[in-house]
Amino acid sequence: MTTMTDKKPYRVKHELKLRQLTVQSKQQLSPSLMQIILTGEDLADFCSVGFDDHVKLFVPDPETGEYVIPSIGPQGIQFPEDKRPIARDYTPRAFDNIAKTLTLEFAIHEAGPATHWALNSQVGDDVAIAGPRGSMVIPDSYQHHILLGDETALPAIARRLAELPASAHALVLAEVNQLDDQIALHSAAQLDIHWLHRNGADIASADLFEQALQRIVLPQQDYYIWIAAELNVARHLRKRLVNDFAVDKACIKAASYWQKGSANSGQTLPDDDEK
């Protein structure tokens, strides 16, 4: 029997490690999403128990080619005194401790340093990651899982769906630019997927999500809502769902995976952000 305690999200801490890896393969999943599989002995004890965990990927400076990698000490990550590495957060889409592989997927929508690295990397290239430092585990025992996100959220959405049991129901609102940007999403759960196409419109707008929310019926109980998108879009959707759709604040998580005009701004939005 499942109790409410079983459904309360909880945190798990992990030992922070720096891992030296190598590019094993690259695959273009869609015009806006690239998959890169990394491999290395350092992945033998890699651990990620939250579908929206993130690792720090350290990449070279796209202009100078200089590659600064931190070290891990008693106080955590330590940086050289005069230089800071370039790092971006990415979801562990999949990993295999036996095969020692880690799959990352890159949304190709802005020409940042990680995007530059992903596009130009070659099989055999070396790269370093750190983390996850910890996981926020959202139990899969909810009956209804509602997932909203743009291209940057697709790796986490795909991982969540792959991990859900057959007894669950998943409702997905996924925004991409066009039909060609859709990817295959697989799950043992019952799936209700709504692809929202911008067709060149502003990626940092909540309009398509707003329209979709008006067309669907949200469950009234035994649900959890997860949102990841541009900062202002995620903030707006959380506010709308809590204030206008009577969503329980304890049953929603919203995260900014990027911010228009900013190079790196991943963050989870606090509970009081919808006021």
For each residue, the residues with C-beta under 8 A, 3 or more apart:
1:
2: 6 7 141
3: 6 7
4: 7 8
5: 8
6: 2 3 139 141
7: 2 3 4 139 141 142 224
8: 4 5 139
9: 136 137 138 139 224 253
10: 136 137
11: 134 135 136 137
12: 49 50 134 135 137
13: 133 134
14: 47 131 132 133 134 135
15:
16: 72 76 77 130 131 133
17: 42 45 72 130
18: 69 70 71 72 77 128 129 130
19: 40 42 43 46 128 129 130
20: 40 42 126 128
21: 38 39 40 42 43 102 126 127 128 129
22: 38 39 40 124 125 126 127
23: 26 36 37 38 121 122 123 124 125 126 127
24: 37 38 39 101 123
25: 36 37 123
26: 23 34 35 36 37 121 123
27: 34 35 36
28: 31 33 34 35
29: 33 34 35 105 183
30: 33 176 180 181 182 183
31: 28 108 177 180 181
32: 107 108 109 151 176 177 181
33: 28 29 30 105 106 107 108 151 154 181 183
34: 26 27 28 29 105 106 108 118 119
35: 26 27 28 29 93 103 104 105 106
36: 23 25 26 27 103 104 105 106 118 121
37: 23 24 25 26 101 102 103 104
38: 21 22 23 24 43 101 102 103 104 127 129
39: 21 22 24 43 99 100 101 102
40: 19 20 21 22 43 100
41: 44 100
42: 17 19 20 21 46 100
43: 19 21 38 39 40 46 95 96 97 100 101 102
44: 41 97 100
45: 17 97
46: 19 42 43 92 95 97 102
47: 14 132
48: 53 55 92 95 132 135
49: 12 53 135 137
50: 12 53 132 135 136 137 138
51: 91 138 156 159 160 163
52: 91 136 156 159 160 226 228 255
53: 48 49 50 91 92 131 132 135
54: 89 90 91 92 131 132 266
55: 48 89 90 92 102 104 129 130 131 132
56: 87 88 89 129 130 131
57: 87 88 89 90 104 114 117 127 128 129
58: 67 68 69 70 85 86 87 127 128 129 130
59: 62 67 86 87 88 113 114 116 117 127
60: 64 65 66 67 86 113 117
61: 64 65 66 67 68 86 113
62: 59 65 113 116 117
63:
64: 60 61
65: 60 61 62
66: 60 61 83
67: 58 59 60 61 85
68: 58 61 79 80 83 84 85 86
69: 18 58 85 128
70: 18 58 77 78 79 80 85 130
71: 18 77 78
72: 16 17 18 76 77 78 130
73: 76 77 78
74:
75: 78
76: 16 72 73
77: 16 18 70 71 72 73 130
78: 70 71 72 73 75
79: 68 70 83 84 85
80: 68 70 83 84
81:
82:
83: 66 68 79 80
84: 68 79 80
85: 58 67 68 69 70 79
86: 58 59 60 61 68 113 114
87: 56 57 58 59 130
88: 56 57 59 112 113 114 264
89: 54 55 56 57 264 266
90: 54 55 57 104 105 106 114 155
91: 51 52 53 54 104 105 155 156 159
92: 46 48 53 54 55 95 102 103 104 132 159
93: 35 103 104 105 155 158 159
94: 101 102 103 159 162
95: 43 46 48 92 101 102 103
96: 43 99 100 101
97: 43 44 45 46 100
98:
99: 39 96
100: 39 40 41 42 43 44 96 97
101: 24 37 38 39 43 94 95 96
102: 21 37 38 39 43 46 55 92 94 95 129
103: 35 36 37 38 92 93 94 95
104: 35 36 37 38 55 57 90 91 92 93 155
105: 29 33 34 35 36 90 91 93 154 155 158
106: 33 34 35 36 90 114 115 118
107: 32 33 150 151 152 154
108: 31 32 33 34 115 118 119
109: 32 115 151 152 203
110: 115 258
111: 115 116
112: 88 115 116 263 264
113: 59 60 61 62 86 88 116 117 263
114: 57 59 86 88 90 106 117 118
115: 106 108 109 110 111 112 118 119
116: 59 62 111 112 113 119 120
117: 57 59 60 62 113 114 120 121 127
118: 34 36 106 108 114 115 121
119: 34 108 115 116
120: 116 117
121: 23 26 36 117 118 125 127
122: 23 125
123: 23 24 25 26
124: 22 23
125: 22 23 121 122
126: 20 21 22 23
127: 21 22 23 38 57 58 59 117 121
128: 18 19 20 21 57 58 69
129: 18 19 21 38 55 56 57 58 102
130: 16 17 18 19 55 56 58 70 72 77 87 133
131: 14 16 53 54 55 56
132: 14 47 48 50 53 54 55 92 135
133: 13 14 16 130
134: 11 12 13 14
135: 11 12 14 48 49 50 53 132
136: 9 10 11 50 52 253 268
137: 9 10 11 12 49 50
138: 9 50 51 142 224 226 253
139: 6 7 8 9 142
140: 145 163 164 165 168
141: 2 6 7
142: 7 138 139 145 168 222 223 224
143: 167 168 169 219 222 223
144: 168 169 170 171 219 222 223 224
145: 140 142 160 164 168 169 170 171 189 223 224 226
146: 170 171 172 173 218 219 223 224 225 226
147: 153 157 160 161 170 171 172 173 174 225 226
148: 153 172 173 174 209 225 226 227 228 229 237
149: 152 153 154 156 157 173 174 175 226 227 228 229 257
150: 107 153 154 174 175 176 203 228 229 230 233 257
151: 32 33 107 109 154 175 176 177 181
152: 107 109 149 228 229 257 258
153: 147 148 149 150 156 157 174 228 229 257
154: 33 105 107 149 150 151 157 158 174 176 183
155: 90 91 93 104 105 158 159
156: 51 52 91 149 153 159 160 226 228
157: 147 149 153 154 160 161 172 174 185
158: 93 105 154 155 161 162 183 185 186
159: 51 52 91 92 93 94 155 156 162 163
160: 51 52 145 147 156 157 163 164 170 226
161: 147 157 158 164 170 172 185 186 187 189 191
162: 94 158 159 186 187
163: 51 140 159 160
164: 140 145 160 161 168 170 187 188 189
165: 140 168 188 189
166: 188 189
167: 143 189
168: 140 142 143 144 145 164 165 189 190
169: 143 144 145 189 190 192
170: 144 145 146 147 160 161 164 187 189 190 191 192
171: 144 145 146 147 192 194 216 218
172: 146 147 148 157 161 185 191 192 193 194
173: 146 147 148 149 194 196 209 212 213 216
174: 147 148 149 150 153 154 157 182 185 193 194 195 196
175: 149 150 151 195 196 197 198 203 208 209 229
176: 30 32 150 151 154 181 182 195 196 197 198
177: 31 32 151 181 197 198 199 200 203
178: 181 197 198 199
179: 182 195 197
180: 30 31
181: 30 31 32 33 151 176 177 178
182: 30 174 176 179 195
183: 29 30 33 154 158
184:
185: 157 158 161 172 174 191 193
186: 158 161 162
187: 161 162 164 170 191
188: 164 165 166
189: 145 161 164 165 166 167 168 169 170
190: 168 169 170
191: 161 170 172 185 187
192: 169 170 171 172
193: 172 174 185
194: 171 172 173 174 212 216
195: 174 175 176 179 182
196: 173 174 175 176 208 209 211 212
197: 175 176 177 178 179 208
198: 175 176 177 178 201 202 203 205 208
199: 177 178
200: 177
201: 198 205 207 208
202: 198 205
203: 109 150 175 177 198 230 260
204: 230 232 233 260
205: 198 201 202 208 233
206: 209 210 229 232 233 236 237 240
207: 201 210 211
208: 175 196 197 198 201 205 211 212
209: 148 173 175 196 206 212 213 229 233 237
210: 206 207 213 214 240
211: 196 207 208 214 215
212: 173 194 196 208 209 215 216
213: 173 209 210 216 218 240 241 245
214: 210 211
215: 211 212
216: 171 173 194 212 213
217:
218: 146 171 213 223 245 247
219: 143 144 146 222 223
220: 223
221:
222: 142 143 144 219
223: 142 143 144 145 146 218 219 220 251
224: 7 9 138 142 144 145 146 251 252 253
225: 146 147 148 241 247 251 252 253
226: 52 138 145 146 147 148 149 156 160 252 253 254
227: 148 149 234 237 238 252 253 254 255
228: 52 148 149 150 152 153 156 234 254 255 256 257
229: 148 149 150 152 153 175 206 209 233 234 237 256 257
230: 150 203 204 233 234 256 257 258 259 260
231: 234 235 256 258 259 260 262 265 267
232: 204 206 235 236 259 260
233: 150 204 205 206 209 229 230 236 237
234: 227 228 229 230 231 237 238 254 255 256 257 269
235: 231 232 238 239 254 256 269 273 274
236: 206 232 233 239 240
237: 148 206 209 227 229 233 234 240 241 254
238: 227 234 235 241 242 252 254 269 273 274
239: 235 236 242 243 273 274 275
240: 206 210 213 236 237 243 244 245
241: 213 225 237 238 244 245 247 252
242: 238 239 245 246 247 249 252 274
243: 239 240 274
244: 240 241
245: 213 218 240 241 242
246: 242
247: 218 225 241 242 251 252
248: 251 252
249: 242 252 271 274
250:
251: 223 224 225 247 248
252: 224 225 226 227 238 241 242 247 248 249
253: 9 136 138 224 225 226 227 268
254: 226 227 228 234 235 237 238 268 269 273
255: 52 227 228 234 266 267 268 269
256: 228 229 230 231 234 235 259 265 266 267 268 269
257: 149 150 152 153 228 229 230 234 266
258: 110 152 230 231 262 265 266
259: 230 231 232 256 262 265
260: 203 204 230 231 232
261:
262: 231 258 259 265
263: 112 113
264: 88 89 112
265: 231 256 258 259 262
266: 54 89 255 256 257 258
267: 231 255 256
268: 136 253 254 255 256
269: 234 235 238 254 255 256 273
270: 273
271: 249 274
272: 275
273: 235 238 239 254 269 270
274: 235 238 239 242 243 249 271
275: 239 272
